[in-house]
Structures are given as C-alpha cells and as structure tokens.
C-alpha cells in the first residue's frame, strides 16, 4: 500500500475548508465540487477527502486506499467472491478504481492513479 486516505461526509464544505485549512493548516489540493482533498504541507501523502453529503444522515463509512496494482486486487476480490459494489473503471479525474465491502460493511475504495 502507498497510502490510506480517510473520507468524511460533510453537509457544509465551506466549514470543512475553514477547519482543515485554517485550523489544521492543511493545503487544499483538489476541489471538484463534490469532493475536496486536503494534504499536509509537510507530508503530501497525509491526506483527507471531504465528500459533499446529499443525504440527511450519513449511514455508511468508507475509506480510500491507493495501491500499486488495482487490477490484481479486483481479480482477487472476484476470485474470493467479495461484495464488489462499484465495478472497476477509469475515472475522468485520473484514477482507476473499484469499491468493495469489508467484513464490517464499510466500503473500501481501492484505486491507482493513472
């Protein structure tokens, strides 16, 4: 694994920007409207994603894990009959990814940057 990035849902992305940038001193490294990413100024792989919450209640945890070979893990997930909840694909913003459920019900977003 190269890094693990926690994801948090937010009903107020502007308040999240203020908290992570002003309070924690992180840099805003990506803002595509529905997801914003902050990184440590000292360690750019220490990151957190904040996702716009469109639901009244957040009902599910999920995390993103960047890996060196997402296709191999996808094949392993299929072979082990894991619950794949988002099929593997290349996304417009430069990642190849799929989602799988862990044994606790959390969604794991496994990805490789293209």
N, CA, C and O atoms as CSV, one atom per row, in Angstrom:
chain,resi,resn,atom,element,x,y,z
A,1,UNK,N,N,0.828,-1.174,0.000
A,1,UNK,CA,C,0.000,0.000,0.000
A,1,UNK,C,C,0.879,1.246,0.000
A,1,UNK,O,O,1.949,1.277,0.608
A,2,UNK,N,N,0.404,2.257,-0.689
A,2,UNK,CA,C,1.138,3.516,-0.762
A,2,UNK,C,C,0.612,4.542,0.226
A,2,UNK,O,O,1.382,5.324,0.784
A,3,UNK,N,N,-0.695,4.543,0.445
A,3,UNK,CA,C,-1.300,5.464,1.408
A,3,UNK,C,C,-2.725,5.036,1.668
A,3,UNK,O,O,-3.318,4.310,0.870
A,4,UNK,N,N,-3.271,5.477,2.767
A,4,UNK,CA,C,-4.681,5.281,3.080
A,4,UNK,C,C,-5.249,6.658,3.350
A,4,UNK,O,O,-4.713,7.411,4.163
A,5,UNK,N,N,-6.350,6.993,2.658
A,5,UNK,CA,C,-6.953,8.312,2.768
A,5,UNK,C,C,-8.349,8.176,3.366
A,5,UNK,O,O,-9.227,7.571,2.750
A,6,UNK,N,N,-8.564,8.728,4.555
A,6,UNK,CA,C,-9.918,8.680,5.123
A,6,UNK,C,C,-10.855,9.628,4.389
A,6,UNK,O,O,-10.431,10.662,3.872
A,7,UNK,N,N,-12.131,9.265,4.348
A,7,UNK,CA,C,-13.171,10.059,3.708
A,7,UNK,C,C,-14.223,10.423,4.738
A,7,UNK,O,O,-14.632,9.592,5.549
A,8,UNK,N,N,-14.651,11.662,4.697
A,8,UNK,CA,C,-15.664,12.153,5.623
A,8,UNK,C,C,-16.762,12.819,4.812
A,8,UNK,O,O,-16.476,13.542,3.857
A,9,UNK,N,N,-17.998,12.588,5.174
A,9,UNK,CA,C,-19.118,13.297,4.562
A,9,UNK,C,C,-19.325,14.622,5.269
A,9,UNK,O,O,-19.102,14.737,6.474
A,10,UNK,N,N,-19.754,15.624,4.509
A,10,UNK,CA,C,-19.969,16.951,5.074
A,10,UNK,C,C,-21.232,17.568,4.503
A,10,UNK,O,O,-21.499,17.472,3.305
A,11,UNK,N,N,-22.004,18.202,5.372
A,11,UNK,CA,C,-23.159,18.974,4.927
A,11,UNK,C,C,-22.775,20.424,4.648
A,11,UNK,O,O,-23.611,21.202,4.189
A,12,UNK,N,N,-21.522,20.800,4.918
A,12,UNK,CA,C,-21.054,22.169,4.735
A,12,UNK,C,C,-19.589,22.150,4.324
A,12,UNK,O,O,-18.698,22.167,5.174
A,13,UNK,N,N,-19.343,22.116,3.014
A,13,UNK,CA,C,-17.971,22.033,2.521
A,13,UNK,C,C,-17.164,23.277,2.874
A,13,UNK,O,O,-15.961,23.180,3.113
A,14,UNK,N,N,-17.806,24.445,2.911
A,14,UNK,CA,C,-17.076,25.668,3.268
A,14,UNK,C,C,-16.584,25.613,4.706
A,14,UNK,O,O,-15.464,26.039,4.990
A,15,UNK,N,N,-17.396,25.099,5.614
A,15,UNK,CA,C,-16.956,24.948,7.001
A,15,UNK,C,C,-15.809,23.951,7.075
A,15,UNK,O,O,-14.886,24.120,7.872
A,16,UNK,N,N,-15.864,22.902,6.240
A,16,UNK,CA,C,-14.768,21.924,6.206
A,16,UNK,C,C,-13.489,22.573,5.709
A,16,UNK,O,O,-12.410,22.316,6.242
A,17,UNK,N,N,-13.607,23.418,4.684
A,17,UNK,CA,C,-12.420,24.128,4.179
A,17,UNK,C,C,-11.804,24.963,5.295
A,17,UNK,O,O,-10.591,24.947,5.499
A,18,UNK,N,N,-12.639,25.682,6.004
A,18,UNK,CA,C,-12.144,26.526,7.087
A,18,UNK,C,C,-11.443,25.696,8.155
A,18,UNK,O,O,-10.358,26.057,8.611
A,19,UNK,N,N,-12.052,24.595,8.551
A,19,UNK,CA,C,-11.488,23.745,9.600
A,19,UNK,C,C,-10.140,23.173,9.184
A,19,UNK,O,O,-9.153,23.313,9.906
A,20,UNK,N,N,-10.097,22.529,8.018
A,20,UNK,CA,C,-8.871,21.832,7.619
A,20,UNK,C,C,-7.764,22.779,7.171
A,20,UNK,O,O,-6.586,22.486,7.376
A,21,UNK,N,N,-8.123,23.911,6.562
A,21,UNK,CA,C,-7.096,24.844,6.109
A,21,UNK,C,C,-6.688,25.802,7.229
A,21,UNK,O,O,-5.502,25.963,7.517
A,22,UNK,N,N,-7.677,26.434,7.854
A,22,UNK,CA,C,-7.367,27.462,8.852
A,22,UNK,C,C,-6.961,26.864,10.194
A,22,UNK,O,O,-5.987,27.307,10.802
A,23,UNK,N,N,-7.688,25.879,10.650
A,23,UNK,CA,C,-7.407,25.289,11.967
A,23,UNK,C,C,-6.239,24.317,11.916
A,23,UNK,O,O,-5.313,24.425,12.720
A,24,UNK,N,N,-6.266,23.352,10.968
A,24,UNK,CA,C,-5.225,22.335,10.907
A,24,UNK,C,C,-4.047,22.717,10.018
A,24,UNK,O,O,-3.015,22.047,10.046
A,25,UNK,N,N,-4.181,23.771,9.236
A,25,UNK,CA,C,-3.069,24.223,8.405
A,25,UNK,C,C,-2.771,23.340,7.211
A,25,UNK,O,O,-1.639,23.320,6.728
A,26,UNK,N,N,-3.765,22.606,6.722
A,26,UNK,CA,C,-3.563,21.744,5.558
A,26,UNK,C,C,-3.776,22.548,4.281
A,26,UNK,O,O,-4.389,23.615,4.296
A,27,UNK,N,N,-3.260,22.019,3.183
A,27,UNK,CA,C,-3.445,22.647,1.880
A,27,UNK,C,C,-4.618,22.010,1.156
A,27,UNK,O,O,-4.809,20.796,1.223
A,28,UNK,N,N,-5.403,22.824,0.465
A,28,UNK,CA,C,-6.449,22.317,-0.414
A,28,UNK,C,C,-5.759,21.900,-1.707
A,28,UNK,O,O,-5.253,22.746,-2.444
A,29,UNK,N,N,-5.736,20.583,-1.987
A,29,UNK,CA,C,-5.016,20.083,-3.163
A,29,UNK,C,C,-5.945,19.647,-4.284
A,29,UNK,O,O,-5.489,19.424,-5.406
A,30,UNK,N,N,-7.246,19.520,-4.004
A,30,UNK,CA,C,-8.216,19.191,-5.041
A,30,UNK,C,C,-9.581,19.687,-4.610
A,30,UNK,O,O,-9.980,19.522,-3.457
A,31,UNK,N,N,-10.295,20.300,-5.550
A,31,UNK,CA,C,-11.674,20.720,-5.305
A,31,UNK,C,C,-12.426,20.557,-6.606
A,31,UNK,O,O,-12.285,21.373,-7.517
A,32,UNK,N,N,-13.242,19.483,-6.701
A,32,UNK,CA,C,-14.030,19.262,-7.915
A,32,UNK,C,C,-15.526,19.401,-7.627
A,32,UNK,O,O,-16.370,18.840,-8.326
A,33,UNK,N,N,-15.822,20.158,-6.590
A,33,UNK,CA,C,-17.207,20.478,-6.282
A,33,UNK,C,C,-17.863,19.527,-5.312
A,33,UNK,O,O,-18.398,19.966,-4.294
A,34,UNK,N,N,-17.841,18.265,-5.588
A,34,UNK,CA,C,-18.489,17.276,-4.720
A,34,UNK,C,C,-17.499,16.550,-3.820
A,34,UNK,O,O,-17.899,15.805,-2.925
A,35,UNK,N,N,-16.210,16.767,-4.054
A,35,UNK,CA,C,-15.176,16.219,-3.167
A,35,UNK,C,C,-14.014,17.205,-3.124
A,35,UNK,O,O,-13.589,17.739,-4.148
A,36,UNK,N,N,-13.515,17.430,-1.915
A,36,UNK,CA,C,-12.332,18.264,-1.721
A,36,UNK,C,C,-11.293,17.447,-0.959
A,36,UNK,O,O,-11.631,16.651,-0.083
A,37,UNK,N,N,-10.034,17.655,-1.303
A,37,UNK,CA,C,-8.953,16.912,-0.671
A,37,UNK,C,C,-7.962,17.885,-0.060
A,37,UNK,O,O,-7.566,18.875,-0.674
A,38,UNK,N,N,-7.573,17.573,1.166
A,38,UNK,CA,C,-6.581,18.359,1.882
A,38,UNK,C,C,-5.350,17.490,2.109
A,38,UNK,O,O,-5.458,16.280,2.309
A,39,UNK,N,N,-4.177,18.122,2.076
A,39,UNK,CA,C,-2.926,17.410,2.325
A,39,UNK,C,C,-2.087,18.187,3.322
A,39,UNK,O,O,-2.151,19.414,3.401
A,40,UNK,N,N,-1.308,17.450,4.070
A,40,UNK,CA,C,-0.343,18.044,4.980
A,40,UNK,C,C,0.701,18.818,4.178
A,40,UNK,O,O,1.156,18.350,3.134
A,41,UNK,N,N,1.077,19.989,4.660
A,41,UNK,CA,C,2.119,20.770,3.992
A,41,UNK,C,C,3.474,20.091,4.126
A,41,UNK,O,O,4.338,20.264,3.266
A,42,UNK,N,N,3.672,19.325,5.189
A,42,UNK,CA,C,4.952,18.658,5.440
A,42,UNK,C,C,5.027,17.264,4.840
A,42,UNK,O,O,6.117,16.792,4.517
A,43,UNK,N,N,3.881,16.593,4.682
A,43,UNK,CA,C,3.838,15.232,4.170
A,43,UNK,C,C,2.662,15.127,3.204
A,43,UNK,O,O,1.542,14.856,3.635
A,44,UNK,N,N,2.892,15.334,1.911
A,44,UNK,CA,C,1.782,15.391,0.959
A,44,UNK,C,C,0.979,14.099,0.812
A,44,UNK,O,O,-0.097,14.111,0.215
A,45,UNK,N,N,1.486,12.984,1.348
A,45,UNK,CA,C,0.693,11.752,1.285
A,45,UNK,C,C,-0.260,11.632,2.471
A,45,UNK,O,O,-1.114,10.745,2.487
A,46,UNK,N,N,-0.126,12.511,3.463
A,46,UNK,CA,C,-1.078,12.546,4.580
A,46,UNK,C,C,-2.239,13.419,4.142
A,46,UNK,O,O,-2.143,14.647,4.143
A,47,UNK,N,N,-3.337,12.776,3.768
A,47,UNK,CA,C,-4.470,13.475,3.167
A,47,UNK,C,C,-5.792,13.054,3.794
A,47,UNK,O,O,-5.891,12.046,4.493
A,48,UNK,N,N,-6.803,13.874,3.513
A,48,UNK,CA,C,-8.172,13.547,3.885
A,48,UNK,C,C,-9.097,14.079,2.801
A,48,UNK,O,O,-8.898,15.182,2.292
A,49,UNK,N,N,-10.104,13.296,2.453
A,49,UNK,CA,C,-11.127,13.710,1.499
A,49,UNK,C,C,-12.391,14.075,2.250
A,49,UNK,O,O,-12.768,13.404,3.210
A,50,UNK,N,N,-13.049,15.147,1.809
A,50,UNK,CA,C,-14.336,15.546,2.359
A,50,UNK,C,C,-15.332,15.497,1.207
A,50,UNK,O,O,-15.172,16.200,0.209
A,51,UNK,N,N,-16.362,14.661,1.351
A,51,UNK,CA,C,-17.367,14.475,0.311
A,51,UNK,C,C,-18.643,15.219,0.667
A,51,UNK,O,O,-19.093,15.187,1.813
A,52,UNK,N,N,-19.220,15.886,-0.321
A,52,UNK,CA,C,-20.497,16.561,-0.132
A,52,UNK,C,C,-21.553,15.524,0.216
A,52,UNK,O,O,-21.712,14.528,-0.490
A,53,UNK,N,N,-22.269,15.760,1.299
A,53,UNK,CA,C,-23.301,14.839,1.741
A,53,UNK,C,C,-24.634,15.283,1.165
A,53,UNK,O,O,-25.091,16.394,1.435
A,54,UNK,N,N,-25.256,14.426,0.378
A,54,UNK,CA,C,-26.570,14.711,-0.192
A,54,UNK,C,C,-27.693,14.026,0.574
A,54,UNK,O,O,-28.863,14.157,0.215
A,55,UNK,N,N,-27.346,13.303,1.618
A,55,UNK,CA,C,-28.335,12.580,2.404
A,55,UNK,C,C,-28.542,13.305,3.728
A,55,UNK,O,O,-27.624,13.965,4.215
A,56,UNK,N,N,-29.718,13.196,4.315
A,56,UNK,CA,C,-29.919,13.851,5.610
A,56,UNK,C,C,-29.072,13.243,6.713
A,56,UNK,O,O,-28.706,13.933,7.665
A,57,UNK,N,N,-28.759,11.964,6.597
A,57,UNK,CA,C,-27.960,11.273,7.615
A,57,UNK,C,C,-26.888,10.462,6.905
A,57,UNK,O,O,-27.167,9.774,5.923
A,58,UNK,N,N,-25.674,10.546,7.398
A,58,UNK,CA,C,-24.595,9.713,6.864
A,58,UNK,C,C,-24.766,8.316,7.450
A,58,UNK,O,O,-24.797,8.142,8.668
A,59,UNK,N,N,-24.876,7.330,6.576
A,59,UNK,CA,C,-25.193,5.991,7.057
A,59,UNK,C,C,-24.123,4.954,6.753
A,59,UNK,O,O,-24.339,3.768,7.000
A,60,UNK,N,N,-22.992,5.360,6.231
A,60,UNK,CA,C,-22.015,4.358,5.836
A,60,UNK,C,C,-20.607,4.942,5.883
A,60,UNK,O,O,-20.386,6.077,5.461
A,61,UNK,N,N,-19.669,4.171,6.393
A,61,UNK,CA,C,-18.268,4.569,6.381
A,61,UNK,C,C,-17.604,4.032,5.133
A,61,UNK,O,O,-17.960,2.963,4.637
A,62,UNK,N,N,-16.630,4.782,4.625
A,62,UNK,CA,C,-15.822,4.266,3.531
A,62,UNK,C,C,-14.456,4.917,3.580
A,62,UNK,O,O,-14.307,6.046,4.047
A,63,UNK,N,N,-13.459,4.193,3.092
A,63,UNK,CA,C,-12.107,4.733,3.027
A,63,UNK,C,C,-11.519,4.445,1.657
A,63,UNK,O,O,-11.948,3.523,0.964
A,64,UNK,N,N,-10.540,5.239,1.278
A,64,UNK,CA,C,-9.823,5.048,0.019
A,64,UNK,C,C,-8.422,4.561,0.321
A,64,UNK,O,O,-7.748,5.074,1.214
A,65,UNK,N,N,-7.994,3.566,-0.434
A,65,UNK,CA,C,-6.643,3.026,-0.285
A,65,UNK,C,C,-6.007,2.989,-1.663
A,65,UNK,O,O,-6.491,2.302,-2.562
A,66,UNK,N,N,-4.910,3.738,-1.823
A,66,UNK,CA,C,-4.168,3.714,-3.077
A,66,UNK,C,C,-3.240,2.509,-3.077
A,66,UNK,O,O,-2.507,2.278,-2.116
A,67,UNK,N,N,-3.278,1.750,-4.155
A,67,UNK,CA,C,-2.482,0.531,-4.281
A,67,UNK,C,C,-1.691,0.585,-5.583
A,67,UNK,O,O,-1.979,1.392,-6.466
A,68,UNK,N,N,-0.690,-0.285,-5.688
A,68,UNK,CA,C,0.143,-0.280,-6.892
A,68,UNK,C,C,-0.482,-1.059,-8.049
A,68,UNK,O,O,-0.148,-0.798,-9.205
A,69,UNK,N,N,-1.388,-2.016,-7.768
A,69,UNK,CA,C,-1.979,-2.820,-8.834
A,69,UNK,C,C,-3.454,-3.087,-8.527
A,69,UNK,O,O,-3.809,-4.134,-7.986
A,70,UNK,N,N,-4.296,-2.130,-8.879
A,70,UNK,CA,C,-5.723,-2.251,-8.582
A,70,UNK,C,C,-6.370,-3.394,-9.368
A,70,UNK,O,O,-7.310,-4.021,-8.879
A,71,UNK,N,N,-5.882,-3.670,-10.571
A,71,UNK,CA,C,-6.463,-4.759,-11.368
A,71,UNK,C,C,-6.255,-6.114,-10.708
A,71,UNK,O,O,-7.144,-6.965,-10.729
A,72,UNK,N,N,-5.086,-6.311,-10.126
A,72,UNK,CA,C,-4.811,-7.570,-9.426
A,72,UNK,C,C,-5.749,-7.731,-8.232
A,72,UNK,O,O,-6.288,-8.815,-8.006
A,73,UNK,N,N,-5.946,-6.657,-7.471
A,73,UNK,CA,C,-6.852,-6.733,-6.322
A,73,UNK,C,C,-8.296,-6.956,-6.765
A,73,UNK,O,O,-9.053,-7.650,-6.087
A,74,UNK,N,N,-8.679,-6.375,-7.892
A,74,UNK,CA,C,-10.023,-6.595,-8.420
A,74,UNK,C,C,-10.223,-8.072,-8.757
A,74,UNK,O,O,-11.257,-8.658,-8.436
A,75,UNK,N,N,-9.231,-8.660,-9.401
A,75,UNK,CA,C,-9.301,-10.086,-9.727
A,75,UNK,C,C,-9.393,-10.927,-8.454
A,75,UNK,O,O,-10.170,-11.880,-8.394
A,76,UNK,N,N,-8.604,-10.578,-7.437
A,76,UNK,CA,C,-8.643,-11.307,-6.171
A,76,UNK,C,C,-10.009,-11.165,-5.499
A,76,UNK,O,O,-10.526,-12.128,-4.931
A,77,UNK,N,N,-10.590,-9.974,-5.561
A,77,UNK,CA,C,-11.915,-9.760,-4.972
A,77,UNK,C,C,-12.948,-10.635,-5.664
A,77,UNK,O,O,-13.814,-11.215,-5.009
A,78,UNK,N,N,-12.860,-10.732,-6.986
A,78,UNK,CA,C,-13.774,-11.601,-7.728
A,78,UNK,C,C,-13.556,-13.064,-7.365
A,78,UNK,O,O,-14.513,-13.800,-7.123
A,79,UNK,N,N,-12.298,-13.480,-7.329
A,79,UNK,CA,C,-11.979,-14.875,-7.006
A,79,UNK,C,C,-12.469,-15.257,-5.613
A,79,UNK,O,O,-12.916,-16.383,-5.393
A,80,UNK,N,N,-12.385,-14.319,-4.679
A,80,UNK,CA,C,-12.817,-14.574,-3.305
A,80,UNK,C,C,-14.296,-14.277,-3.071
A,80,UNK,O,O,-14.782,-14.333,-1.942
A,81,UNK,N,N,-15.003,-13.959,-4.157
A,81,UNK,CA,C,-16.445,-13.679,-4.109
A,81,UNK,C,C,-16.796,-12.605,-3.083
A,81,UNK,O,O,-17.785,-12.713,-2.358
A,82,UNK,N,N,-15.950,-11.555,-3.038
A,82,UNK,CA,C,-16.244,-10.420,-2.171
A,82,UNK,C,C,-17.342,-9.574,-2.801
A,82,UNK,O,O,-17.585,-9.655,-4.005
A,83,UNK,N,N,-17.991,-8.780,-1.999
A,83,UNK,CA,C,-19.074,-7.940,-2.475
A,83,UNK,C,C,-18.500,-6.684,-3.138
A,83,UNK,O,O,-18.109,-5.733,-2.461
A,84,UNK,N,N,-18.457,-6.700,-4.463
A,84,UNK,CA,C,-17.993,-5.541,-5.229
A,84,UNK,C,C,-19.217,-4.663,-5.480
A,84,UNK,O,O,-20.181,-5.087,-6.117
A,85,UNK,N,N,-19.161,-3.440,-4.972
A,85,UNK,CA,C,-20.331,-2.565,-5.056
A,85,UNK,C,C,-20.166,-1.459,-6.097
A,85,UNK,O,O,-21.099,-0.693,-6.337
A,86,UNK,N,N,-18.997,-1.370,-6.710
A,86,UNK,CA,C,-18.731,-0.413,-7.787
A,86,UNK,C,C,-17.675,-1.055,-8.660
A,86,UNK,O,O,-16.538,-1.248,-8.231
A,87,UNK,N,N,-18.051,-1.388,-9.891
A,87,UNK,CA,C,-17.157,-2.125,-10.785
A,87,UNK,C,C,-15.938,-1.291,-11.158
A,87,UNK,O,O,-15.984,-0.060,-11.153
A,88,UNK,N,N,-14.850,-1.980,-11.480
A,88,UNK,CA,C,-13.602,-1.299,-11.818
A,88,UNK,C,C,-13.782,-0.458,-13.077
A,88,UNK,O,O,-14.428,-0.868,-14.042
A,89,UNK,N,N,-13.181,0.742,-13.031
A,89,UNK,CA,C,-13.245,1.627,-14.192
A,89,UNK,C,C,-12.228,2.752,-14.045
A,89,UNK,O,O,-11.758,3.055,-12.948
A,90,UNK,N,N,-11.907,3.358,-15.172
A,90,UNK,CA,C,-11.079,4.555,-15.184
A,90,UNK,C,C,-12.009,5.754,-15.029
A,90,UNK,O,O,-13.011,5.867,-15.736
A,91,UNK,N,N,-11.676,6.637,-14.110
A,91,UNK,CA,C,-12.484,7.830,-13.867
A,91,UNK,C,C,-11.867,9.023,-14.587
A,91,UNK,O,O,-10.662,9.060,-14.835
A,92,UNK,N,N,-12.717,10.004,-14.919
A,92,UNK,CA,C,-12.281,11.189,-15.657
A,92,UNK,C,C,-11.196,11.979,-14.944
A,92,UNK,O,O,-10.418,12.680,-15.592
A,93,UNK,N,N,-11.130,11.878,-13.607
A,93,UNK,CA,C,-10.169,12.682,-12.844
A,93,UNK,C,C,-8.843,11.957,-12.614
A,93,UNK,O,O,-8.039,12.387,-11.787
A,94,UNK,N,N,-8.608,10.856,-13.342
A,94,UNK,CA,C,-7.271,10.271,-13.361
A,94,UNK,C,C,-6.998,9.118,-12.426
A,94,UNK,O,O,-5.847,8.887,-12.055
A,95,UNK,N,N,-8.028,8.387,-12.033
A,95,UNK,CA,C,-7.804,7.199,-11.222
A,95,UNK,C,C,-8.524,6.009,-11.837
A,95,UNK,O,O,-9.512,6.164,-12.555
A,96,UNK,N,N,-8.019,4.834,-11.549
A,96,UNK,CA,C,-8.700,3.572,-11.871
A,96,UNK,C,C,-9.080,2.984,-10.531
A,96,UNK,O,O,-8.230,2.873,-9.647
A,97,UNK,N,N,-10.351,2.599,-10.355
A,97,UNK,CA,C,-10.795,2.181,-9.032
A,97,UNK,C,C,-11.986,1.239,-9.087
A,97,UNK,O,O,-12.654,1.095,-10.111
A,98,UNK,N,N,-12.228,0.596,-7.936
A,98,UNK,CA,C,-13.450,-0.157,-7.682
A,98,UNK,C,C,-13.712,-0.094,-6.185
A,98,UNK,O,O,-12.816,0.206,-5.396
A,99,UNK,N,N,-14.966,-0.383,-5.802
A,99,UNK,CA,C,-15.352,-0.388,-4.393
A,99,UNK,C,C,-15.703,-1.813,-3.991
A,99,UNK,O,O,-16.356,-2.543,-4.736
A,100,UNK,N,N,-15.257,-2.189,-2.806
A,100,UNK,CA,C,-15.574,-3.495,-2.253
A,100,UNK,C,C,-15.977,-3.304,-0.791
A,100,UNK,O,O,-15.466,-2.409,-0.118
A,101,UNK,N,N,-16.888,-4.137,-0.303
A,101,UNK,CA,C,-17.296,-4.078,1.110
A,101,UNK,C,C,-16.318,-4.877,1.955
A,101,UNK,O,O,-15.914,-5.976,1.579
A,102,UNK,N,N,-15.943,-4.323,3.091
A,102,UNK,CA,C,-15.144,-5.100,4.026
A,102,UNK,C,C,-16.075,-5.915,4.913
A,102,UNK,O,O,-17.291,-5.744,4.828
A,103,UNK,N,N,-15.550,-6.797,5.762
A,103,UNK,CA,C,-16.420,-7.643,6.583
A,103,UNK,C,C,-17.302,-6.874,7.560
A,103,UNK,O,O,-18.280,-7.416,8.075
A,104,UNK,N,N,-16.958,-5.607,7.818
A,104,UNK,CA,C,-17.745,-4.786,8.746
A,104,UNK,C,C,-18.814,-3.968,8.051
A,104,UNK,O,O,-19.571,-3.250,8.704
A,105,UNK,N,N,-18.883,-4.070,6.734
A,105,UNK,CA,C,-19.857,-3.295,5.991
A,105,UNK,C,C,-19.333,-1.980,5.464
A,105,UNK,O,O,-20.053,-1.272,4.760
A,106,UNK,N,N,-18.087,-1.629,5.787
A,106,UNK,CA,C,-17.506,-0.396,5.258
A,106,UNK,C,C,-17.151,-0.586,3.791
A,106,UNK,O,O,-16.731,-1.668,3.380
A,107,UNK,N,N,-17.318,0.451,3.018
A,107,UNK,CA,C,-16.944,0.416,1.618
A,107,UNK,C,C,-15.487,0.846,1.490
A,107,UNK,O,O,-15.088,1.887,2.012
A,108,UNK,N,N,-14.697,0.035,0.788
A,108,UNK,CA,C,-13.297,0.328,0.567
A,108,UNK,C,C,-13.120,0.696,-0.905
A,108,UNK,O,O,-13.408,-0.109,-1.791
A,109,UNK,N,N,-12.646,1.912,-1.160
A,109,UNK,CA,C,-12.383,2.410,-2.497
A,109,UNK,C,C,-10.913,2.120,-2.806
A,109,UNK,O,O,-10.025,2.821,-2.320
A,110,UNK,N,N,-10.662,1.099,-3.604
A,110,UNK,CA,C,-9.295,0.720,-3.969
A,110,UNK,C,C,-8.973,1.380,-5.303
A,110,UNK,O,O,-9.733,1.254,-6.263
A,111,UNK,N,N,-7.846,2.083,-5.361
A,111,UNK,CA,C,-7.550,2.885,-6.536
A,111,UNK,C,C,-6.078,2.929,-6.864
A,111,UNK,O,O,-5.219,2.710,-6.010
A,112,UNK,N,N,-5.808,3.219,-8.128
A,112,UNK,CA,C,-4.474,3.500,-8.642
A,112,UNK,C,C,-4.592,4.762,-9.470
A,112,UNK,O,O,-5.531,4.894,-10.256
A,113,UNK,N,N,-3.659,5.698,-9.315
A,113,UNK,CA,C,-3.632,6.868,-10.166
A,113,UNK,C,C,-3.117,6.477,-11.548
A,113,UNK,O,O,-2.157,5.718,-11.673
A,114,UNK,N,N,-3.758,6.997,-12.564
A,114,UNK,CA,C,-3.378,6.684,-13.943
A,114,UNK,C,C,-2.214,7.543,-14.396
A,114,UNK,O,O,-1.758,7.417,-15.532
